[in-house]
């Protein structure tokens, strides 16, 4: 599975608005913001979340063995 090294935090109410703005389902929004999907739509979702919905981008911590 291809994952990004960052995730984007957006409040739940804003995620619902983001769904409407991008025309995507909640699972798609979740995968995009958590960095578990890399498509044109998920790149758009991540961009819109950061620029219009007060999203905050965080570095994903690597799991230690």
Phi and psi restraints in degrees (range 20) as a CNS / XPLOR table:
assign (resid 1 and name C) (resid 2 and name N)
       (resid 2 and name CA) (resid 2 and name C) 1.0 -86.8 20.0 2
assign (resid 2 and name N) (resid 2 and name CA)
       (resid 2 and name C) (resid 3 and name N) 1.0 122.0 20.0 2
assign (resid 2 and name C) (resid 3 and name N)
       (resid 3 and name CA) (resid 3 and name C) 1.0 -127.4 20.0 2
assign (resid 3 and name N) (resid 3 and name CA)
       (resid 3 and name C) (resid 4 and name N) 1.0 150.1 20.0 2
assign (resid 3 and name C) (resid 4 and name N)
       (resid 4 and name CA) (resid 4 and name C) 1.0 -81.6 20.0 2
assign (resid 4 and name N) (resid 4 and name CA)
       (resid 4 and name C) (resid 5 and name N) 1.0 160.6 20.0 2
assign (resid 4 and name C) (resid 5 and name N)
       (resid 5 and name CA) (resid 5 and name C) 1.0 -88.7 20.0 2
assign (resid 5 and name N) (resid 5 and name CA)
       (resid 5 and name C) (resid 6 and name N) 1.0 2.9 20.0 2
assign (resid 5 and name C) (resid 6 and name N)
       (resid 6 and name CA) (resid 6 and name C) 1.0 -128.0 20.0 2
assign (resid 6 and name N) (resid 6 and name CA)
       (resid 6 and name C) (resid 7 and name N) 1.0 158.3 20.0 2
assign (resid 6 and name C) (resid 7 and name N)
       (resid 7 and name CA) (resid 7 and name C) 1.0 -132.2 20.0 2
assign (resid 7 and name N) (resid 7 and name CA)
       (resid 7 and name C) (resid 8 and name N) 1.0 159.4 20.0 2
assign (resid 7 and name C) (resid 8 and name N)
       (resid 8 and name CA) (resid 8 and name C) 1.0 -119.3 20.0 2
assign (resid 8 and name N) (resid 8 and name CA)
       (resid 8 and name C) (resid 9 and name N) 1.0 125.2 20.0 2
assign (resid 8 and name C) (resid 9 and name N)
       (resid 9 and name CA) (resid 9 and name C) 1.0 -94.1 20.0 2
assign (resid 9 and name N) (resid 9 and name CA)
       (resid 9 and name C) (resid 10 and name N) 1.0 126.9 20.0 2
assign (resid 9 and name C) (resid 10 and name N)
       (resid 10 and name CA) (resid 10 and name C) 1.0 -136.5 20.0 2
assign (resid 10 and name N) (resid 10 and name CA)
       (resid 10 and name C) (resid 11 and name N) 1.0 134.2 20.0 2
assign (resid 10 and name C) (resid 11 and name N)
       (resid 11 and name CA) (resid 11 and name C) 1.0 -56.5 20.0 2
assign (resid 11 and name N) (resid 11 and name CA)
       (resid 11 and name C) (resid 12 and name N) 1.0 150.7 20.0 2
assign (resid 11 and name C) (resid 12 and name N)
       (resid 12 and name CA) (resid 12 and name C) 1.0 -55.4 20.0 2
assign (resid 12 and name N) (resid 12 and name CA)
       (resid 12 and name C) (resid 13 and name N) 1.0 -44.9 20.0 2
assign (resid 12 and name C) (resid 13 and name N)
       (resid 13 and name CA) (resid 13 and name C) 1.0 -61.4 20.0 2
assign (resid 13 and name N) (resid 13 and name CA)
       (resid 13 and name C) (resid 14 and name N) 1.0 -36.7 20.0 2
assign (resid 13 and name C) (resid 14 and name N)
       (resid 14 and name CA) (resid 14 and name C) 1.0 -70.8 20.0 2
assign (resid 14 and name N) (resid 14 and name CA)
       (resid 14 and name C) (resid 15 and name N) 1.0 -30.4 20.0 2
assign (resid 14 and name C) (resid 15 and name N)
       (resid 15 and name CA) (resid 15 and name C) 1.0 -63.3 20.0 2
assign (resid 15 and name N) (resid 15 and name CA)
       (resid 15 and name C) (resid 16 and name N) 1.0 -37.8 20.0 2
assign (resid 15 and name C) (resid 16 and name N)
       (resid 16 and name CA) (resid 16 and name C) 1.0 -65.2 20.0 2
assign (resid 16 and name N) (resid 16 and name CA)
       (resid 16 and name C) (resid 17 and name N) 1.0 -40.6 20.0 2
assign (resid 16 and name C) (resid 17 and name N)
       (resid 17 and name CA) (resid 17 and name C) 1.0 -65.1 20.0 2
assign (resid 17 and name N) (resid 17 and name CA)
       (resid 17 and name C) (resid 18 and name N) 1.0 -39.2 20.0 2
assign (resid 17 and name C) (resid 18 and name N)
       (resid 18 and name CA) (resid 18 and name C) 1.0 -62.8 20.0 2
assign (resid 18 and name N) (resid 18 and name CA)
       (resid 18 and name C) (resid 19 and name N) 1.0 -38.0 20.0 2
assign (resid 18 and name C) (resid 19 and name N)
       (resid 19 and name CA) (resid 19 and name C) 1.0 -58.0 20.0 2
assign (resid 19 and name N) (resid 19 and name CA)
       (resid 19 and name C) (resid 20 and name N) 1.0 -47.1 20.0 2
assign (resid 19 and name C) (resid 20 and name N)
       (resid 20 and name CA) (resid 20 and name C) 1.0 -67.0 20.0 2
assign (resid 20 and name N) (resid 20 and name CA)
       (resid 20 and name C) (resid 21 and name N) 1.0 -42.6 20.0 2
assign (resid 20 and name C) (resid 21 and name N)
       (resid 21 and name CA) (resid 21 and name C) 1.0 -64.5 20.0 2
assign (resid 21 and name N) (resid 21 and name CA)
       (resid 21 and name C) (resid 22 and name N) 1.0 -35.7 20.0 2
assign (resid 21 and name C) (resid 22 and name N)
       (resid 22 and name CA) (resid 22 and name C) 1.0 -100.5 20.0 2
assign (resid 22 and name N) (resid 22 and name CA)
       (resid 22 and name C) (resid 23 and name N) 1.0 -8.2 20.0 2
assign (resid 22 and name C) (resid 23 and name N)
       (resid 23 and name CA) (resid 23 and name C) 1.0 65.0 20.0 2
assign (resid 23 and name N) (resid 23 and name CA)
       (resid 23 and name C) (resid 24 and name N) 1.0 41.5 20.0 2
assign (resid 23 and name C) (resid 24 and name N)
       (resid 24 and name CA) (resid 24 and name C) 1.0 -123.2 20.0 2
assign (resid 24 and name N) (resid 24 and name CA)
       (resid 24 and name C) (resid 25 and name N) 1.0 160.7 20.0 2
assign (resid 24 and name C) (resid 25 and name N)
       (resid 25 and name CA) (resid 25 and name C) 1.0 -82.5 20.0 2
assign (resid 25 and name N) (resid 25 and name CA)
       (resid 25 and name C) (resid 26 and name N) 1.0 164.2 20.0 2
assign (resid 25 and name C) (resid 26 and name N)
       (resid 26 and name CA) (resid 26 and name C) 1.0 -61.5 20.0 2
assign (resid 26 and name N) (resid 26 and name CA)
       (resid 26 and name C) (resid 27 and name N) 1.0 -43.5 20.0 2
assign (resid 26 and name C) (resid 27 and name N)
       (resid 27 and name CA) (resid 27 and name C) 1.0 -58.9 20.0 2
assign (resid 27 and name N) (resid 27 and name CA)
       (resid 27 and name C) (resid 28 and name N) 1.0 -35.8 20.0 2
assign (resid 27 and name C) (resid 28 and name N)
       (resid 28 and name CA) (resid 28 and name C) 1.0 -67.0 20.0 2
assign (resid 28 and name N) (resid 28 and name CA)
       (resid 28 and name C) (resid 29 and name N) 1.0 -42.9 20.0 2
assign (resid 28 and name C) (resid 29 and name N)
       (resid 29 and name CA) (resid 29 and name C) 1.0 -60.4 20.0 2
assign (resid 29 and name N) (resid 29 and name CA)
       (resid 29 and name C) (resid 30 and name N) 1.0 -46.6 20.0 2
assign (resid 29 and name C) (resid 30 and name N)
       (resid 30 and name CA) (resid 30 and name C) 1.0 -60.7 20.0 2
assign (resid 30 and name N) (resid 30 and name CA)
       (resid 30 and name C) (resid 31 and name N) 1.0 -45.9 20.0 2
assign (resid 30 and name C) (resid 31 and name N)
       (resid 31 and name CA) (resid 31 and name C) 1.0 -64.0 20.0 2
assign (resid 31 and name N) (resid 31 and name CA)
       (resid 31 and name C) (resid 32 and name N) 1.0 -39.2 20.0 2
assign (resid 31 and name C) (resid 32 and name N)
       (resid 32 and name CA) (resid 32 and name C) 1.0 -65.3 20.0 2
assign (resid 32 and name N) (resid 32 and name CA)
       (resid 32 and name C) (resid 33 and name N) 1.0 -48.7 20.0 2
assign (resid 32 and name C) (resid 33 and name N)
       (resid 33 and name CA) (resid 33 and name C) 1.0 -69.9 20.0 2
assign (resid 33 and name N) (resid 33 and name CA)
       (resid 33 and name C) (resid 34 and name N) 1.0 -30.4 20.0 2
assign (resid 33 and name C) (resid 34 and name N)
       (resid 34 and name CA) (resid 34 and name C) 1.0 -84.3 20.0 2
assign (resid 34 and name N) (resid 34 and name CA)
       (resid 34 and name C) (resid 35 and name N) 1.0 -6.2 20.0 2
assign (resid 34 and name C) (resid 35 and name N)
       (resid 35 and name CA) (resid 35 and name C) 1.0 79.7 20.0 2
assign (resid 35 and name N) (resid 35 and name CA)
       (resid 35 and name C) (resid 36 and name N) 1.0 21.7 20.0 2
assign (resid 35 and name C) (resid 36 and name N)
       (resid 36 and name CA) (resid 36 and name C) 1.0 -96.9 20.0 2
assign (resid 36 and name N) (resid 36 and name CA)
       (resid 36 and name C) (resid 37 and name N) 1.0 7.9 20.0 2
assign (resid 36 and name C) (resid 37 and name N)
       (resid 37 and name CA) (resid 37 and name C) 1.0 -146.3 20.0 2
assign (resid 37 and name N) (resid 37 and name CA)
       (resid 37 and name C) (resid 38 and name N) 1.0 144.1 20.0 2
assign (resid 37 and name C) (resid 38 and name N)
       (resid 38 and name CA) (resid 38 and name C) 1.0 -135.2 20.0 2
assign (resid 38 and name N) (resid 38 and name CA)
       (resid 38 and name C) (resid 39 and name N) 1.0 87.2 20.0 2
assign (resid 38 and name C) (resid 39 and name N)
       (resid 39 and name CA) (resid 39 and name C) 1.0 -130.2 20.0 2
assign (resid 39 and name N) (resid 39 and name CA)
       (resid 39 and name C) (resid 40 and name N) 1.0 175.0 20.0 2
assign (resid 39 and name C) (resid 40 and name N)
       (resid 40 and name CA) (resid 40 and name C) 1.0 -60.0 20.0 2
assign (resid 40 and name N) (resid 40 and name CA)
       (resid 40 and name C) (resid 41 and name N) 1.0 -43.1 20.0 2
assign (resid 40 and name C) (resid 41 and name N)
       (resid 41 and name CA) (resid 41 and name C) 1.0 -64.4 20.0 2
assign (resid 41 and name N) (resid 41 and name CA)
       (resid 41 and name C) (resid 42 and name N) 1.0 -43.1 20.0 2
assign (resid 41 and name C) (resid 42 and name N)
       (resid 42 and name CA) (resid 42 and name C) 1.0 -70.1 20.0 2
assign (resid 42 and name N) (resid 42 and name CA)
       (resid 42 and name C) (resid 43 and name N) 1.0 -31.3 20.0 2
assign (resid 42 and name C) (resid 43 and name N)
       (resid 43 and name CA) (resid 43 and name C) 1.0 -64.7 20.0 2
assign (resid 43 and name N) (resid 43 and name CA)
       (resid 43 and name C) (resid 44 and name N) 1.0 -40.2 20.0 2
assign (resid 43 and name C) (resid 44 and name N)
       (resid 44 and name CA) (resid 44 and name C) 1.0 -63.4 20.0 2
assign (resid 44 and name N) (resid 44 and name CA)
       (resid 44 and name C) (resid 45 and name N) 1.0 -44.4 20.0 2
assign (resid 44 and name C) (resid 45 and name N)
       (resid 45 and name CA) (resid 45 and name C) 1.0 -59.6 20.0 2
assign (resid 45 and name N) (resid 45 and name CA)
       (resid 45 and name C) (resid 46 and name N) 1.0 -46.2 20.0 2
assign (resid 45 and name C) (resid 46 and name N)
       (resid 46 and name CA) (resid 46 and name C) 1.0 -62.4 20.0 2
assign (resid 46 and name N) (resid 46 and name CA)
       (resid 46 and name C) (resid 47 and name N) 1.0 -42.8 20.0 2
assign (resid 46 and name C) (resid 47 and name N)
       (resid 47 and name CA) (resid 47 and name C) 1.0 -63.9 20.0 2
assign (resid 47 and name N) (resid 47 and name CA)
       (resid 47 and name C) (resid 48 and name N) 1.0 -48.0 20.0 2
assign (resid 47 and name C) (resid 48 and name N)
       (resid 48 and name CA) (resid 48 and name C) 1.0 -64.4 20.0 2
assign (resid 48 and name N) (resid 48 and name CA)
       (resid 48 and name C) (resid 49 and name N) 1.0 -40.0 20.0 2
assign (resid 48 and name C) (resid 49 and name N)
       (resid 49 and name CA) (resid 49 and name C) 1.0 -59.6 20.0 2
assign (resid 49 and name N) (resid 49 and name CA)
       (resid 49 and name C) (resid 50 and name N) 1.0 -41.5 20.0 2
assign (resid 49 and name C) (resid 50 and name N)
       (resid 50 and name CA) (resid 50 and name C) 1.0 -73.7 20.0 2
assign (resid 50 and name N) (resid 50 and name CA)
       (resid 50 and name C) (resid 51 and name N) 1.0 -38.9 20.0 2
assign (resid 50 and name C) (resid 51 and name N)
       (resid 51 and name CA) (resid 51 and name C) 1.0 -91.3 20.0 2
assign (resid 51 and name N) (resid 51 and name CA)
       (resid 51 and name C) (resid 52 and name N) 1.0 -27.6 20.0 2
assign (resid 51 and name C) (resid 52 and name N)
       (resid 52 and name CA) (resid 52 and name C) 1.0 -121.4 20.0 2
assign (resid 52 and name N) (resid 52 and name CA)
       (resid 52 and name C) (resid 53 and name N) 1.0 -14.4 20.0 2
assign (resid 52 and name C) (resid 53 and name N)
       (resid 53 and name CA) (resid 53 and name C) 1.0 -123.5 20.0 2
assign (resid 53 and name N) (resid 53 and name CA)
       (resid 53 and name C) (resid 54 and name N) 1.0 27.2 20.0 2
assign (resid 53 and name C) (resid 54 and name N)
       (resid 54 and name CA) (resid 54 and name C) 1.0 57.0 20.0 2
assign (resid 54 and name N) (resid 54 and name CA)
       (resid 54 and name C) (resid 55 and name N) 1.0 32.1 20.0 2
assign (resid 54 and name C) (resid 55 and name N)
       (resid 55 and name CA) (resid 55 and name C) 1.0 -70.1 20.0 2
assign (resid 55 and name N) (resid 55 and name CA)
       (resid 55 and name C) (resid 56 and name N) 1.0 146.7 20.0 2
assign (resid 55 and name C) (resid 56 and name N)
       (resid 56 and name CA) (resid 56 and name C) 1.0 -120.7 20.0 2
assign (resid 56 and name N) (resid 56 and name CA)
       (resid 56 and name C) (resid 57 and name N) 1.0 125.6 20.0 2
assign (resid 56 and name C) (resid 57 and name N)
       (resid 57 and name CA) (resid 57 and name C) 1.0 -91.6 20.0 2
assign (resid 57 and name N) (resid 57 and name CA)
       (resid 57 and name C) (resid 58 and name N) 1.0 132.7 20.0 2
assign (resid 57 and name C) (resid 58 and name N)
       (resid 58 and name CA) (resid 58 and name C) 1.0 -122.5 20.0 2
assign (resid 58 and name N) (resid 58 and name CA)
       (resid 58 and name C) (resid 59 and name N) 1.0 149.5 20.0 2
assign (resid 58 and name C) (resid 59 and name N)
       (resid 59 and name CA) (resid 59 and name C) 1.0 -75.7 20.0 2
assign (resid 59 and name N) (resid 59 and name CA)
       (resid 59 and name C) (resid 60 and name N) 1.0 135.9 20.0 2
assign (resid 59 and name C) (resid 60 and name N)
       (resid 60 and name CA) (resid 60 and name C) 1.0 -80.0 20.0 2
assign (resid 60 and name N) (resid 60 and name CA)
       (resid 60 and name C) (resid 61 and name N) 1.0 130.6 20.0 2
assign (resid 60 and name C) (resid 61 and name N)
       (resid 61 and name CA) (resid 61 and name C) 1.0 -78.7 20.0 2
assign (resid 61 and name N) (resid 61 and name CA)
       (resid 61 and name C) (resid 62 and name N) 1.0 139.1 20.0 2
assign (resid 61 and name C) (resid 62 and name N)
       (resid 62 and name CA) (resid 62 and name C) 1.0 -79.1 20.0 2
assign (resid 62 and name N) (resid 62 and name CA)
       (resid 62 and name C) (resid 63 and name N) 1.0 137.7 20.0 2
assign (resid 62 and name C) (resid 63 and name N)
       (resid 63 and name CA) (resid 63 and name C) 1.0 -72.6 20.0 2
assign (resid 63 and name N) (resid 63 and name CA)
       (resid 63 and name C) (resid 64 and name N) 1.0 132.8 20.0 2
assign (resid 63 and name C) (resid 64 and name N)
       (resid 64 and name CA) (resid 64 and name C) 1.0 -89.8 20.0 2
assign (resid 64 and name N) (resid 64 and name CA)
       (resid 64 and name C) (resid 65 and name N) 1.0 141.1 20.0 2
